[in-house]
Amino acid sequence: MRLDDRTDRAGSPFESSMDPVGGDAGRMGHAGAAMYLPLDTLKPLADDIWIVDSGPLLGSLPVRMTVIRLPGGDVLLHSPTRIGAGLRDEIDGLGPVRFLVAPNVAHWMFLPEWQRAYPRAEIWAAPGLRRRRQVRRAGVRVDHDLYEKLPAAWAGALDTVLVPGGLGFSEVAFFHRPSRTLVLTDLVLNLEPARLPALLRPLARLAGMTAPHGRAPVYLRAVVKLAGSRAAEAAARVVAFRPERVIFAHGRILDQDATEALRRSLAWLLPQG
């Protein structure tokens, strides 16, 4: 069975990432319940789009990588999560891994192991990442910043929008034209309260990070808003893609009325009036 033809037994590529807490997740305790099982395996989401759910980070935070196969057959890994032999075999079945993407200055921790696995892959990173002391210390090679001229292999398939912030933060949004899929990282968190430890639920709600209308955490909203109108205009460009689905690194994917849901989640940043 080819991975690109695979769906889950219920017939929906979303079920493994959207299932309610229970079953294996429930038996794994709080950390397991927070995760979108199965972990560290490809899950088809749309034509030439897969997700890999992983984690937990910081004890209970789910994290997600997006895998995109480009028109020429090359594979792009967006916000790579932990690597494993099984996952690597699955990805190799899609095509040659040519691009590794760190879309903001926080999502780079697993780049070194992917870089070792695919030394010929180009590393594209959010502006400023290469200057971070932790990144240099980890030996991460950054080949290109995401404000440079983008590769010809992305033409016709991927559009990008740089959302600036203050204090060295920026995030690059990716829009996959053929499937009308928007890929974000931390500009939206949409954590499901039932998947969180009870003590964290009120804090997540207070921070505005919970489904169904999750937003970036309070501190990140403050940092991004330091860029003023430039960030607001970038957010408007992101919403103007009118995506049919929105993927991000943490929480429940937006796949119902995705454009309007995105507009609500980014209302804190969008131009007013």
C-alpha positions as CSV (number, residue, x, y, z in Angstrom):
1,M,0.0,0.0,0.0
2,R,1.5,3.3,-1.0
3,L,1.5,6.0,1.7
4,D,0.1,8.6,-0.5
5,D,-3.0,6.4,-1.0
6,R,-3.5,5.6,2.6
7,T,-6.4,6.7,4.8
8,D,-7.4,5.5,8.2
9,R,-9.9,2.7,8.7
10,A,-12.7,5.2,9.2
11,G,-12.0,6.6,5.7
12,S,-10.9,10.0,7.0
13,P,-7.3,11.3,6.9
14,F,-8.2,13.5,9.9
15,E,-9.3,10.9,12.4
16,S,-6.0,10.0,13.9
17,S,-5.2,13.7,14.6
18,M,-8.7,14.6,15.7
19,D,-9.9,11.7,17.8
20,P,-11.4,12.4,21.2
21,V,-9.5,11.4,24.3
22,G,-9.8,7.7,25.0
23,G,-8.5,4.3,24.1
24,D,-4.7,4.2,24.1
25,A,-4.4,7.9,24.8
26,G,-6.6,7.6,27.9
27,R,-4.5,4.7,29.2
28,M,-1.3,6.7,28.8
29,G,-2.3,9.2,31.4
30,H,-2.2,13.0,31.0
31,A,0.8,13.2,28.6
32,G,-0.7,10.4,26.4
33,A,-4.2,12.0,26.5
34,A,-2.7,15.3,25.2
35,M,-1.2,13.6,22.2
36,Y,-2.8,12.9,18.8
37,L,-2.1,9.2,18.4
38,P,-0.5,7.5,16.6
39,L,2.7,9.4,17.0
40,D,5.7,9.8,14.8
41,T,4.0,8.4,11.7
42,L,2.7,9.9,8.4
43,K,-1.0,10.8,8.3
44,P,-2.4,11.9,4.9
45,L,-4.3,15.2,5.1
46,A,-4.7,16.3,1.5
47,D,-3.1,15.6,-1.8
48,D,0.7,15.8,-1.3
49,I,0.2,16.9,2.3
50,W,0.9,14.8,5.4
51,I,1.2,15.5,9.1
52,V,3.3,13.9,11.7
53,D,2.0,14.3,15.3
54,S,4.6,14.0,18.0
55,G,5.5,15.0,21.5
56,P,4.9,15.7,24.3
57,L,6.9,18.8,24.7
58,L,7.2,20.4,28.2
59,G,5.3,17.5,29.6
60,S,1.9,17.8,27.9
61,L,2.2,19.9,24.7
62,P,1.5,18.1,21.4
63,V,3.7,19.1,18.5
64,R,3.3,18.6,14.8
65,M,5.4,18.5,11.6
66,T,4.0,19.0,8.1
67,V,5.3,17.1,5.1
68,I,4.8,18.5,1.6
69,R,5.6,16.8,-1.6
70,L,6.4,19.4,-4.3
71,P,5.3,19.1,-8.0
72,G,8.7,17.8,-9.0
73,G,8.6,15.0,-6.4
74,D,10.9,16.6,-3.9
75,V,9.8,16.5,-0.2
76,L,9.8,19.4,2.2
77,L,9.7,19.0,6.0
78,H,8.1,21.9,7.8
79,S,9.0,22.3,11.5
80,P,10.6,18.9,11.9
81,T,9.8,16.8,14.9
82,R,11.8,13.9,16.3
83,I,13.1,11.4,13.8
84,G,12.9,7.6,14.0
85,A,13.8,4.8,11.7
86,G,10.1,4.0,10.9
87,L,9.2,7.6,10.2
88,R,12.3,8.0,8.0
89,D,11.4,5.0,6.0
90,E,7.9,6.3,5.4
91,I,9.1,9.7,4.3
92,D,11.7,8.1,2.0
93,G,8.8,6.4,0.3
94,L,7.3,9.8,-0.7
95,G,10.4,11.0,-2.5
96,P,13.8,12.6,-1.9
97,V,13.9,15.0,1.1
98,R,15.3,18.2,-0.3
99,F,14.2,20.9,2.0
100,L,14.1,21.2,5.8
101,V,12.2,24.3,7.1
102,A,12.5,26.0,10.5
103,P,9.5,28.4,10.1
104,N,10.1,30.5,13.2
105,V,12.9,31.1,15.7
106,A,11.5,28.6,18.2
107,H,11.0,25.5,16.0
108,W,14.5,24.2,15.2
109,M,15.4,21.8,18.0
110,F,15.1,18.7,15.9
111,L,16.9,20.1,12.9
112,P,20.3,18.6,13.8
113,E,19.2,15.0,13.6
114,W,17.3,15.5,10.3
115,Q,20.3,17.4,9.0
116,R,22.5,14.4,9.8
117,A,20.0,12.0,8.2
118,Y,19.7,14.2,5.0
119,P,23.0,16.1,4.7
120,R,22.2,17.2,1.1
121,A,18.8,18.8,2.1
122,E,18.7,22.6,2.0
123,I,17.9,24.2,5.4
124,W,15.6,27.2,5.1
125,A,14.9,29.2,8.3
126,A,13.1,32.2,9.6
127,P,15.1,35.4,9.6
128,G,17.3,35.7,12.7
129,L,17.4,32.0,13.5
130,R,21.0,31.6,12.4
131,R,22.1,34.3,14.8
132,R,20.8,32.6,17.9
133,R,23.5,31.4,20.3
134,Q,21.7,28.1,21.0
135,V,21.4,27.4,17.2
136,R,25.1,28.0,16.6
137,R,26.0,25.9,19.7
138,A,23.9,23.0,18.4
139,G,25.8,23.1,15.1
140,V,22.7,23.8,13.0
141,R,23.6,24.7,9.4
142,V,21.3,27.3,7.9
143,D,21.6,27.6,4.2
144,H,19.0,30.2,3.4
145,D,16.8,32.7,5.2
146,L,13.1,32.6,4.2
147,Y,13.0,36.2,3.0
148,E,15.4,35.4,0.2
149,K,14.3,34.4,-3.3
150,L,12.5,31.1,-2.9
151,P,13.5,27.9,-4.7
152,A,12.2,27.3,-8.2
153,A,11.0,23.9,-6.9
154,W,8.4,25.7,-4.8
155,A,7.0,27.8,-7.7
156,G,3.3,27.3,-8.3
157,A,2.9,25.2,-5.2
158,L,3.9,27.3,-2.2
159,D,3.4,30.9,-1.3
160,T,5.0,32.4,1.8
161,V,4.2,35.4,4.1
162,L,6.7,36.7,6.6
163,V,4.9,37.8,9.8
164,P,7.4,40.0,11.7
165,G,7.5,40.6,15.4
166,G,9.7,42.3,17.9
167,L,12.6,41.0,20.0
168,G,14.0,39.0,17.1
169,F,10.8,36.9,16.5
170,S,9.3,36.2,13.1
171,E,7.2,33.4,11.6
172,V,6.8,32.4,8.0
173,A,3.4,31.2,6.9
174,F,3.2,28.7,4.1
175,F,0.2,28.3,1.7
176,H,0.0,25.1,-0.4
177,R,-1.9,26.3,-3.5
178,P,-3.0,22.9,-4.9
179,S,-4.7,21.8,-1.7
180,R,-5.5,25.2,-0.3
181,T,-3.8,24.3,2.9
182,L,-2.3,27.0,5.2
183,V,0.6,25.9,7.4
184,L,1.4,28.0,10.5
185,T,3.5,27.2,13.5
186,D,2.8,29.3,16.7
187,L,0.6,32.1,15.4
188,V,-2.3,29.9,16.3
189,L,-2.4,27.4,19.2
190,N,-5.7,25.5,19.4
191,L,-5.3,23.2,22.4
192,E,-8.3,21.0,23.4
193,P,-9.0,21.4,27.1
194,A,-9.9,17.7,27.5
195,R,-6.4,16.7,26.4
196,L,-4.7,18.9,29.0
197,P,-4.0,18.1,32.6
198,A,-6.7,19.6,34.8
199,L,-4.4,22.1,36.4
200,L,-3.4,23.5,33.1
201,R,-6.9,23.9,31.6
202,P,-7.8,27.2,33.3
203,L,-4.4,28.7,32.5
204,A,-4.7,27.7,28.8
205,R,-8.2,29.2,28.6
206,L,-7.0,32.4,30.3
207,A,-4.2,32.6,27.8
208,G,-6.7,32.2,24.9
209,M,-5.0,29.1,23.6
210,T,-7.9,26.7,23.7
211,A,-10.1,25.2,21.0
212,P,-12.3,26.0,19.2
213,H,-11.0,29.5,18.8
214,G,-7.4,29.3,20.0
215,R,-4.9,32.0,19.5
216,A,-1.2,32.5,20.0
217,P,-0.2,32.7,23.7
218,V,-0.3,36.1,25.4
219,Y,3.4,36.7,25.4
220,L,3.7,35.9,21.7
221,R,0.8,38.1,20.8
222,A,2.6,41.0,22.6
223,V,5.9,40.2,20.8
224,V,4.3,40.1,17.4
225,K,2.3,43.3,18.0
226,L,5.6,45.1,18.5
227,A,5.9,45.1,14.7
228,G,2.8,47.2,14.4
229,S,1.2,47.6,11.0
230,R,3.7,45.4,9.3
231,A,2.5,42.4,11.3
232,A,-1.1,43.3,10.9
233,E,-0.8,43.6,7.1
234,A,1.0,40.3,7.0
235,A,-1.8,38.7,8.9
236,A,-4.3,40.1,6.5
237,R,-2.4,38.6,3.6
238,V,-2.4,35.2,5.4
239,V,-6.2,35.3,5.8
240,A,-6.6,36.4,2.2
241,F,-5.4,33.0,1.0
242,R,-8.9,31.7,2.2
243,P,-7.5,28.3,3.1
244,E,-9.7,25.2,3.3
245,R,-7.7,23.9,6.2
246,V,-5.1,25.3,8.6
247,I,-2.3,23.3,10.2
248,F,-0.2,24.5,13.0
249,A,2.3,23.0,15.5
250,H,0.1,22.6,18.5
251,G,-3.5,21.6,18.8
252,R,-6.6,20.8,16.8
253,I,-6.3,21.5,13.1
254,L,-8.9,24.0,11.6
255,D,-10.8,22.1,9.0
256,Q,-14.4,23.4,9.3
257,D,-15.0,26.9,7.9
258,A,-11.3,27.3,8.1
259,T,-11.0,30.8,6.8
260,E,-13.5,32.2,9.2
261,A,-12.0,30.2,12.1
262,L,-8.6,31.6,11.1
263,R,-10.0,35.1,11.0
264,R,-11.3,34.7,14.6
265,S,-8.0,33.2,15.8
266,L,-6.0,36.1,14.3
267,A,-8.5,38.9,15.2
268,W,-5.9,40.2,17.8
269,L,-3.5,41.0,15.0
270,L,-5.6,41.8,11.9
271,P,-6.1,45.5,10.9
272,Q,-9.1,47.0,12.6
273,G,-11.8,48.8,10.7
